[in-house]
């Protein structure tokens, strides 16, 4: 791969990464948004996170797996209430990782 192609690829990746992040603050700064829109926008990050997590937690081997050998699913079932109650991302990650490590140490799942 030549250097010019690498340069244009990196530049293109930078544009498609930063333009969507730049436009909303640029156009919406200083404006008062309607409460319904603000409430809806607050739900976007959890919805995106759930859409990214659900396949990795539920799908194993090409099919939905909710059995006892799906360690990530069971660790998530404990981590979700921790996240809900504490509101702490750090604590949630520590609990989830700790449960997966404990499960692997005990030979459960994966």
N, C-alpha and C positions, 0 to 999 in steps of 0.2 A: 504494500500500500504506500503510495507516495505521500509526501509531507503536505501537499496542498489539499488532498482529499481528507487527511486527518484533521487539518485546520478547519475546513468547512464543516466537517462532521461535528467537531467540538463546538464550533460557533452555532451551528443549527441546534444542537442539544441545549446550549445555554439559552438561546432565544425561546425555545418551546418550554424550558423550565421556568424562566424568570418572567416572561410576559404575562402568563396567567396569574402570577403572584403580584405583579406590579399594577395591572389594570384596575382591580377593585379598589385598592387604597387611593389610587390616583383619581378615579372618578367619584368615589363615595366619600372622600374626606371632606369634613365640614358640612355634610348633609345630615339631616335628621331622617332616619328611616322609620317606617311605620312599625309599630310594636309586633304585628303579626309576622312581618318579614324578618325582624330581628330574632323572634322566637324560632322561626323556621331555619334561619342561618345557624343558630346555635345547635341545631340537631344534625347538621351536615357532618361534622367530624366524627361523632359516634356512629353515624350510619356508614360512613366510608370505612371506618375501622372494623365494624361488624362485617361488612361485605368482604374485607380482606381476610379476616380471621375465620369466618365460618367454614370455608372450604378446607383450610388446614386443620381445623379442629374436628370436623365431621366426616370428611372424605378420606378413606384409607383404602388403597388398592383399587381405586376407580369406583367404589360404591360407598354409600353412607354406612358408617360403622359406629354404633353406639354401645358396643360391648365393653366388657371390663378390660380388654386388652388395648383399648384406645386411651393411652395414658394422658395425652394432651387434652382430650375431652373432659376427663374426670378432674384434672388439675384446673381446667378453666371453670368448671362448675363451682369449685371452691374459690377461685380467684375473683370471679364476677361479683359475688356478694361483698368480698373484701373491698373491691374497687367502689362499689355502690356506697357502702357504709363509710369508708375512710376518705374517699375522694383523692387518694394518693396514688399516683402512677408508680412511684418508687416501691411502696409497700406491696402493691398488686403484683408487680414484676417479681419482687423477692419471694412472695408467697407462691406464685405460679412456678418459678424456677426451682424453688425449694421442694415443692411437691413432685415435680418431674424428676429431680435428682434423687429424692427419696424413693420414688417408684422404680427408677432404674437400679438403684442400689439394692432394692428388695427383689428385683427381677420381674416386676410387673410391667406388662405392656411391651412396647417396642423391644 
